[in-house]
C-alpha cells in the first residue's frame, strides 16, 4: 500500500526569525500541511531553521490553529 499525500498549504518562513539569525550561518526548510488521501488525517511538517555556525541549533516552527487553556 502506497501512502498518497496532497499538499494543502506550504508554510512560509518567518521574517522575524530570519532577522534574528541573520548574523549566523543557517539553512531554512519550508514546512507544509499535507492531507493523507482517502483519510481525514492531516500531517504538519514544521518550518525548520538549522543554524550551523557558531553553534548547532535547530528551531522548529509549527502552524497553530487554536490555543486552548
ABEGO torsion letter per residue (X at the ends): XBBBBBBABBBBBBAAAAAAAAABBBBBBBBBBBBBBGBABBBBBBBBBBBAOABBBBBBBBBBABBBX
